[in-house]
Amino acid sequence: MKEDVSLINLASDKRAEFLMLFEEFVGSYLLSPNGERHSAYYDEGRRQARSNLAKLIESRERGEDITEDALSKLLPYIDTPANRKREFWVSSAGVFMTDARKRLEAAGIVRQEDWPQVALSIFNFVRYCNEKPDQLLQACNNFAASPYSKGFQAGTLTPILNALHSDKFVIFNKKSRLVLNYFTGTSYTQSLIDYPEANSAALILVEYLANDLQKMSGGKMLAVDLFDMFSHWLVAVKNYLPPLFKAKSKVGDKKIEAIVSVPEAEEGEDAMQCEDASVIETATSTDHTQIQYLLLTLGAEMGLNVWVARNDRSRSYQGQTLGTLPHISQELPTQFNPATQRTIELIDVLWLKGNSIVSAFEVESTTSIYSGLLRMSDLLALQPNLDIKIYLVASYERRDKVKQEIIRPTFQLRERPLNRVCGYLSLEDLIEKVDVLRKHGLIKSLNPDFLTNIAEYFGGTDG
């Protein structure tokens, strides 16, 4: 692959740091009792995974219902006495503390009557990858496009793939993803659509470091397992990888340089690992996806290129995956510093014209308005001279909450108060106006700035 050389060069810049940390990992974790228990999961998990899949294939070919076994034998469970007793598949990268159905039904992600189709989709995906590992991209795109894929990202599906083909697939959860991104300068998300490219990058990195890893560890484990175990230690035990960036800005005549963080969106898969995390995604996530879909299709109809947040590209609405909609850009213009670039990549929807961002949208359909405003504020702090239209979209019943949040001191007491540059768009008004425009065939002739005429800009004491 053409990216191999550049990736290895990036890894070379971090090689000394990686190996220094890996040496600490070997001495402090790998050879400890906890490390020995951790390493034992890999061989046991592979043996059980292969047996599980073989039995499921036999059951399916006999025409039997495989719902129960597909969900308990292919998804990764945390090692608990209860899960062992129920003969759930226990993985070193366990996600589910208890029956996956309870978690996803409680969160409103999967309806009870849909589980047979969900289970069959998971089974077909795993079987396809097992039999045709070189067609991973096709498998991931097909699964992500399914209406029964909601709630299942790379963290829930890659442990079984790795167990079946450790030479072809890496476990790709939050820990390994953060480590890969950090040491290779990439920005992969947990989306299954990202996984084929991320998997390729991780395998290249592991192969590049394999001799060192095995020599330093004693050569008793596969390099891919060492990478996964090292990732767990580095992120979950040592807490080494805060997402920090060097950033420069200017306030008046004063230049400011600082180390800043760009937090990632919360991930449902990580929440599921907590015993008390009964809700990993609220029912309003459907509203969030619906609004993103509306904005993406509206922008495309206007002849613009569009961008959906990296962590939302595998979401589906009306059977269409957001990341595969018309005019979707796969990469953003790279004229910004890394901190700005990362912030922009996580904005819900962008409208693009050539190499320019013309409009940015944050969608708020959950209980908090703060996160979207904070991301917009971060963007303006990093790029105070950036001239784009920014909007927050929420239902009208939440208008007062939007106003209350946007005039908080942290947003107001700055050179460019956020309420002056970020407009509020009522979801109901937006839908109504777009419907009228579509009915009269006017969308193609619209200028993106038409939204400024229907957006509301709150003042500190009025509005």
C-alpha positions as CSV (number, residue, x, y, z in Angstrom):
1,M,0.0,0.0,0.0
2,K,1.2,3.5,-0.8
3,E,0.7,4.7,2.8
4,D,3.1,2.1,4.2
5,V,6.3,4.2,3.9
6,S,4.8,7.4,5.3
7,L,3.3,5.4,8.2
8,I,6.6,3.7,9.0
9,N,8.3,7.1,8.9
10,L,5.8,8.5,11.4
11,A,6.3,5.4,13.6
12,S,10.1,6.0,13.4
13,D,9.7,9.4,14.9
14,K,8.0,7.8,17.9
15,R,9.9,4.6,17.9
16,A,12.2,5.4,20.8
17,E,9.3,6.6,23.0
18,F,7.3,3.5,22.1
19,L,10.1,1.1,23.0
20,M,10.9,3.0,26.2
21,L,7.3,2.6,27.3
22,F,7.2,-1.0,26.1
23,E,10.2,-1.8,28.3
24,E,8.4,-0.4,31.3
25,F,5.3,-2.4,30.3
26,V,7.2,-5.6,30.3
27,G,8.7,-5.0,33.7
28,S,5.7,-3.6,35.5
29,Y,2.7,-5.4,33.9
30,L,3.5,-8.2,31.4
31,L,5.4,-10.3,33.9
32,S,3.1,-9.5,36.9
33,P,0.3,-11.8,38.0
34,N,-2.3,-9.4,36.4
35,G,-0.3,-9.5,33.2
36,E,-0.1,-13.3,33.2
37,R,-3.8,-13.6,33.7
38,H,-4.4,-11.1,30.9
39,S,-2.1,-12.9,28.4
40,A,-3.8,-16.2,29.1
41,Y,-7.0,-14.9,27.5
42,Y,-5.6,-14.8,24.0
43,D,-5.1,-18.5,23.3
44,E,-8.1,-19.5,25.3
45,G,-10.3,-16.9,23.5
46,R,-9.1,-18.1,20.1
47,R,-9.8,-21.7,20.7
48,Q,-13.3,-21.0,22.0
49,A,-14.0,-18.5,19.2
50,R,-13.2,-21.0,16.5
51,S,-15.3,-23.7,18.1
52,N,-18.2,-21.3,18.6
53,L,-18.2,-20.2,15.0
54,A,-18.0,-23.7,13.7
55,K,-21.0,-24.8,15.8
56,L,-23.0,-21.7,14.7
57,I,-22.4,-22.5,11.1
58,E,-23.6,-26.1,11.6
59,S,-26.7,-24.8,13.4
60,R,-27.5,-22.3,10.7
61,E,-27.1,-24.8,7.9
62,R,-29.5,-27.1,9.8
63,G,-32.0,-24.2,9.7
64,E,-32.0,-23.7,13.5
65,D,-32.5,-20.3,15.3
66,I,-29.1,-19.0,16.1
67,T,-30.1,-15.8,17.9
68,E,-29.1,-16.8,21.4
69,D,-25.8,-18.4,20.4
70,A,-24.7,-15.7,18.0
71,L,-25.2,-13.0,20.6
72,S,-23.5,-15.0,23.4
73,K,-20.7,-16.7,21.4
74,L,-19.6,-14.0,19.0
75,L,-19.8,-10.8,21.1
76,P,-17.0,-10.1,23.6
77,Y,-18.0,-10.4,27.3
78,I,-16.1,-9.4,30.4
79,D,-14.8,-12.2,32.5
80,T,-17.3,-12.6,35.4
81,P,-18.5,-15.8,37.2
82,A,-22.0,-15.2,35.8
83,N,-20.7,-14.9,32.2
84,R,-18.6,-18.0,32.6
85,K,-21.6,-19.9,34.0
86,R,-23.8,-18.9,31.1
87,E,-21.0,-19.9,28.7
88,F,-20.7,-16.5,27.1
89,W,-17.6,-15.9,25.0
90,V,-15.1,-14.2,27.3
91,S,-12.5,-12.0,25.7
92,S,-9.4,-10.0,26.7
93,A,-11.3,-7.1,25.1
94,G,-14.6,-7.7,26.8
95,V,-17.3,-5.1,26.2
96,F,-20.5,-6.5,27.8
97,M,-20.7,-7.0,31.5
98,T,-24.0,-8.8,31.1
99,D,-26.4,-9.9,28.3
100,A,-25.9,-7.5,25.4
101,R,-29.7,-7.5,24.8
102,K,-30.4,-6.0,28.2
103,R,-28.0,-3.1,27.6
104,L,-29.1,-2.3,24.1
105,E,-32.8,-2.6,24.7
106,A,-32.5,-0.4,27.9
107,A,-30.8,2.2,25.8
108,G,-33.5,2.1,23.1
109,I,-31.0,1.0,20.4
110,V,-32.5,-2.4,19.6
111,R,-36.1,-3.4,19.8
112,Q,-36.8,-6.8,21.3
113,E,-38.4,-8.2,18.1
114,D,-35.4,-7.2,16.0
115,W,-32.8,-9.4,17.8
116,P,-33.1,-12.4,15.4
117,Q,-32.2,-10.1,12.5
118,V,-29.4,-8.4,14.5
119,A,-27.9,-11.7,15.5
120,L,-28.1,-12.9,11.9
121,S,-26.3,-9.8,10.7
122,I,-23.5,-10.2,13.2
123,F,-23.2,-13.9,12.3
124,N,-23.1,-13.2,8.6
125,F,-20.5,-10.4,9.1
126,V,-18.2,-12.6,11.2
127,R,-18.6,-15.6,8.9
128,Y,-17.8,-13.5,5.8
129,C,-14.7,-12.0,7.4
130,N,-13.6,-15.4,8.5
131,E,-14.0,-17.0,5.1
132,K,-12.8,-13.9,3.1
133,P,-10.5,-11.9,5.3
134,D,-9.1,-10.0,2.3
135,Q,-12.5,-8.5,1.7
136,L,-12.8,-6.6,5.0
137,L,-13.7,-3.3,3.4
138,Q,-16.7,-4.8,1.7
139,A,-17.8,-6.7,4.8
140,C,-17.6,-3.5,7.0
141,N,-19.5,-1.4,4.5
142,N,-22.2,-4.0,4.0
143,F,-22.7,-4.4,7.8
144,A,-22.7,-0.7,8.5
145,A,-25.4,-0.2,5.8
146,S,-27.7,-2.7,7.5
147,P,-30.5,-1.3,9.6
148,Y,-29.6,-3.9,12.2
149,S,-26.0,-2.7,12.8
150,K,-26.9,0.1,15.2
151,G,-24.9,-0.1,18.4
152,F,-22.2,-2.3,17.1
153,Q,-18.9,-0.6,16.3
154,A,-15.3,-1.8,16.0
155,G,-14.9,-2.4,19.7
156,T,-17.7,-4.9,19.8
157,L,-16.9,-6.8,16.6
158,T,-13.1,-6.9,16.1
159,P,-12.3,-9.1,19.1
160,I,-14.0,-12.1,17.5
161,L,-12.3,-11.3,14.1
162,N,-8.9,-11.1,15.8
163,A,-9.6,-14.4,17.6
164,L,-10.4,-16.1,14.3
165,H,-7.5,-14.6,12.3
166,S,-4.8,-12.9,14.5
167,D,-2.6,-12.4,11.4
168,K,-5.3,-10.5,9.6
169,F,-7.2,-8.5,12.2
170,V,-6.3,-6.5,15.2
171,I,-8.6,-5.8,18.2
172,F,-9.6,-2.2,17.7
173,N,-11.2,-0.6,20.7
174,K,-10.6,2.7,22.5
175,K,-7.2,1.7,23.9
176,S,-5.6,0.3,20.8
177,R,-7.1,3.1,18.7
178,L,-5.7,5.8,20.9
179,V,-2.3,4.2,20.9
180,L,-2.3,3.8,17.1
181,N,-3.4,7.4,16.6
182,Y,-0.8,8.7,19.0
183,F,2.2,6.8,17.5
184,T,1.2,7.2,13.8
185,G,-0.3,10.7,13.8
186,T,-3.7,9.4,12.5
187,S,-7.2,10.1,13.8
188,Y,-9.2,6.9,13.3
189,T,-12.5,6.6,15.2
190,Q,-14.4,3.6,16.6
191,S,-16.6,3.5,13.5
192,L,-16.6,0.2,11.7
193,I,-16.2,2.1,8.4
194,D,-12.8,3.3,9.7
195,Y,-11.7,-0.2,10.7
196,P,-10.3,-1.5,7.4
197,E,-7.9,1.4,7.0
198,A,-7.1,1.4,10.7
199,N,-6.5,-2.3,10.8
200,S,-4.1,-2.1,7.9
201,A,-2.2,0.7,9.6
202,A,-2.0,-1.2,12.9
203,L,-0.8,-4.4,11.2
204,I,2.0,-2.3,9.5
205,L,3.0,-0.8,12.8
206,V,3.0,-4.1,14.6
207,E,5.1,-5.7,11.8
208,Y,7.5,-2.8,11.9
209,L,8.0,-3.3,15.7
210,A,7.5,-7.0,15.9
211,N,11.2,-8.0,16.3
212,D,11.7,-5.5,19.1
213,L,8.5,-6.4,20.9
214,Q,9.2,-10.1,20.9
215,K,12.8,-9.8,21.9
216,M,12.0,-7.5,24.8
217,S,9.1,-9.6,26.0
218,G,10.9,-13.0,25.7
219,G,9.2,-14.1,22.5
220,K,6.4,-16.1,24.0
221,M,3.5,-14.1,22.6
222,L,2.4,-12.9,19.2
223,A,3.3,-9.4,18.4
224,V,-0.3,-8.5,17.7
225,D,-1.2,-9.7,21.2
226,L,1.6,-7.7,22.7
227,F,0.4,-4.6,21.0
228,D,-3.1,-5.1,22.3
229,M,-1.9,-5.8,25.8
230,F,0.5,-2.9,25.7
231,S,-2.3,-0.6,24.6
232,H,-4.4,-1.7,27.6
233,W,-1.6,-1.0,30.0
234,L,-0.7,2.3,28.5
235,V,-4.2,3.7,28.4
236,A,-6.0,2.0,31.3
237,V,-3.2,1.4,33.7
238,K,-0.6,4.1,33.1
239,N,-3.0,6.7,31.8
240,Y,-0.3,7.9,29.4
241,L,-2.3,9.2,26.4
242,P,-4.2,12.4,27.0
243,P,-5.1,14.0,23.7
244,L,-2.8,17.0,23.9
245,F,-1.7,19.3,21.1
246,K,0.5,22.4,20.8
247,A,-1.7,25.4,19.7
248,K,-1.1,29.0,18.9
249,S,-3.6,31.8,19.0
250,K,-3.7,35.6,19.1
251,V,-5.9,37.8,21.3
252,G,-5.6,41.4,20.2
253,D,-1.9,42.0,19.8
254,K,-0.9,39.3,22.2
255,K,0.3,35.9,20.8
256,I,-0.6,32.9,22.9
257,E,1.0,29.4,22.8
258,A,-0.4,26.6,24.9
259,I,-0.9,22.9,25.2
260,V,-4.5,22.1,24.7
261,S,-6.7,19.0,24.8
262,V,-9.3,18.0,22.2
263,P,-11.5,15.4,24.0
264,E,-13.2,12.8,21.9
265,A,-16.9,12.1,21.8
266,E,-18.1,9.6,24.4
267,E,-18.1,6.1,23.2
268,G,-21.0,3.7,23.9
269,E,-18.7,0.7,23.8
270,D,-16.6,2.0,26.7
271,A,-19.8,2.8,28.7
272,M,-20.9,-0.8,28.3
273,Q,-17.9,-2.0,30.1
274,C,-19.2,-0.4,33.3
275,E,-21.6,-2.5,35.3
276,D,-23.9,0.4,36.2
277,A,-23.9,1.9,32.6
278,S,-27.3,0.7,31.7
279,V,-27.8,3.5,29.1
280,I,-25.1,3.9,26.5
281,E,-27.0,5.9,24.0
282,T,-30.3,7.7,24.5
283,A,-33.3,7.3,22.3
284,T,-32.7,10.9,21.1
285,S,-29.6,9.6,19.2
286,T,-32.1,8.9,16.4
287,D,-33.2,12.5,16.4
288,H,-29.5,13.5,16.3
289,T,-28.9,11.3,13.3
290,Q,-32.1,12.5,11.6
291,I,-30.9,16.1,11.9
292,Q,-27.4,15.3,10.6
293,Y,-29.1,13.5,7.6
294,L,-31.2,16.6,6.9
295,L,-28.2,18.9,6.9
296,L,-26.0,16.5,4.8
297,T,-28.6,16.0,2.1
298,L,-29.5,19.7,2.1
299,G,-25.9,20.7,1.6
300,A,-25.5,18.0,-1.1
301,E,-28.6,19.3,-3.0
302,M,-27.1,22.8,-3.0
303,G,-24.1,21.4,-4.8
304,L,-21.7,21.5,-1.8
305,N,-19.5,18.8,-0.5
306,V,-20.4,17.7,3.0
307,W,-18.7,16.2,6.1
308,V,-20.1,14.2,8.9
309,A,-18.2,13.8,12.2
310,R,-15.8,10.9,12.1
311,N,-17.4,9.2,15.0
312,D,-20.8,9.4,13.3
313,R,-20.0,8.1,9.8
314,S,-21.5,4.6,10.5
315,R,-24.8,5.9,11.8
316,S,-27.8,5.2,9.6
317,Y,-31.1,6.9,8.9
318,Q,-33.9,5.5,6.8
319,G,-31.5,2.7,5.7
320,Q,-28.8,5.0,4.5
321,T,-25.4,5.2,6.2
322,L,-24.3,8.8,6.8
323,G,-20.8,8.2,5.7
324,T,-21.9,7.0,2.2
325,L,-24.4,9.7,1.4
326,P,-23.9,11.7,-1.9
327,H,-21.2,14.4,-1.8
328,I,-19.7,13.1,1.4
329,S,-16.0,14.1,1.8
330,Q,-13.7,11.4,3.1
331,E,-11.0,13.9,4.1
332,L,-11.0,17.5,5.2
333,P,-8.7,20.3,3.9
334,T,-5.5,20.1,5.8
335,Q,-4.6,23.8,6.2
336,F,-4.9,23.9,10.0
337,N,-2.7,22.8,12.9
338,P,-3.4,19.3,14.4
339,A,-5.5,20.6,17.3
340,T,-7.8,22.6,15.0
341,Q,-8.0,19.7,12.5
342,R,-9.0,17.3,15.2
343,T,-11.6,19.7,16.5
344,I,-13.1,20.2,13.1
345,E,-13.2,16.5,12.4
346,L,-15.6,16.0,15.4
347,I,-18.1,18.7,14.4
348,D,-21.4,17.1,13.6
349,V,-21.8,18.5,10.0
350,L,-19.8,20.7,7.7
351,W,-20.6,22.3,4.4
352,L,-17.6,22.6,2.1
353,K,-16.9,24.5,-1.1
354,G,-13.6,23.6,-2.7
355,N,-11.0,23.8,0.1
356,S,-13.1,26.1,2.3
357,I,-15.5,25.3,5.1
358,V,-18.5,27.6,4.6
359,S,-20.8,26.4,7.4
360,A,-20.5,24.3,10.5
361,F,-23.3,22.7,12.5
362,E,-23.5,21.2,16.0
363,V,-26.7,19.2,16.6
364,E,-28.0,19.0,20.2
365,S,-30.7,16.5,20.9
366,T,-29.6,15.2,24.4
367,T,-30.0,16.8,27.8
368,S,-26.9,18.9,27.5
369,I,-26.4,21.8,25.1
370,Y,-22.9,22.5,26.4
371,S,-20.8,20.0,24.4
372,G,-21.7,21.4,21.0
373,L,-21.1,25.0,22.1
374,L,-17.8,24.0,23.7
375,R,-16.6,22.5,20.5
376,M,-17.5,25.6,18.5
377,S,-15.8,27.8,21.2
378,D,-12.7,25.6,21.0
379,L,-12.6,26.1,17.2
380,L,-12.8,29.9,17.5
381,A,-10.2,30.0,20.2
382,L,-7.8,28.0,18.0
383,Q,-8.6,30.0,14.9
384,P,-9.9,33.4,16.0
385,N,-9.8,34.8,12.5
386,L,-11.7,31.9,10.9
387,D,-14.6,33.3,8.9
388,I,-17.3,30.6,8.6
389,K,-21.0,30.4,9.6
390,I,-21.6,28.3,12.6
391,Y,-24.9,27.1,13.9
392,L,-26.4,25.1,16.7
393,V,-29.5,23.0,15.8
394,A,-32.0,21.9,18.4
395,S,-35.7,21.6,18.8
396,Y,-37.7,24.7,19.7
397,E,-38.6,23.4,23.1
398,R,-35.0,23.6,24.0
399,R,-34.5,27.2,22.7
400,D,-34.4,28.7,26.2
401,K,-31.7,26.1,27.2
402,V,-29.7,27.1,24.2
403,K,-29.9,30.8,25.1
404,Q,-29.0,30.0,28.7
405,E,-25.9,28.1,27.7
406,I,-24.6,30.4,24.9
407,I,-24.4,33.4,27.2
408,R,-22.4,31.7,29.9
409,P,-19.4,33.7,31.0
410,T,-16.9,31.3,29.4
411,F,-18.5,32.0,26.0
412,Q,-19.3,35.7,26.6
413,L,-16.2,37.1,28.2
414,R,-13.9,36.7,25.1
415,E,-12.9,38.9,22.3
416,R,-15.5,37.4,20.0
417,P,-18.5,36.4,22.2
418,L,-19.9,33.1,20.9
419,N,-23.5,34.4,20.8
420,R,-22.5,36.9,18.1
421,V,-21.1,34.3,15.7
422,C,-23.1,31.1,16.5
423,G,-26.7,31.2,15.4
424,Y,-29.5,29.0,16.8
425,L,-31.6,27.0,14.2
426,S,-34.9,25.6,15.4
427,L,-35.2,22.1,14.1
428,E,-39.0,22.5,13.4
429,D,-38.5,25.8,11.5
430,L,-35.6,24.3,9.5
431,I,-37.6,21.2,8.5
432,E,-40.6,23.3,7.5
433,K,-38.5,25.7,5.4
434,V,-36.6,22.9,3.7
435,D,-39.8,21.2,2.8
436,V,-41.2,24.4,1.2
437,L,-37.9,24.9,-0.7
438,R,-37.9,21.4,-2.0
439,K,-41.5,21.6,-3.0
440,H,-40.8,24.6,-5.2
441,G,-37.5,23.2,-6.5
442,L,-35.4,26.1,-5.1
443,I,-32.7,24.4,-3.2
444,K,-30.2,24.1,-6.1
445,S,-30.2,27.9,-6.4
446,L,-29.7,28.6,-2.7
447,N,-26.7,30.3,-1.2
448,P,-25.5,28.7,2.0
449,D,-25.8,32.0,3.7
450,F,-29.6,31.8,3.5
451,L,-29.5,30.2,7.0
452,T,-28.3,33.4,8.6
453,N,-31.8,34.9,7.8
454,I,-33.6,32.2,9.7
455,A,-31.1,31.7,12.5
456,E,-31.6,33.4,15.9
457,Y,-28.7,35.2,17.6
458,F,-29.1,35.7,21.3
459,G,-28.0,38.8,23.2
460,G,-27.1,38.9,26.8
461,T,-30.3,40.6,28.0
462,D,-32.8,40.3,25.1
463,G,-34.0,37.7,22.6
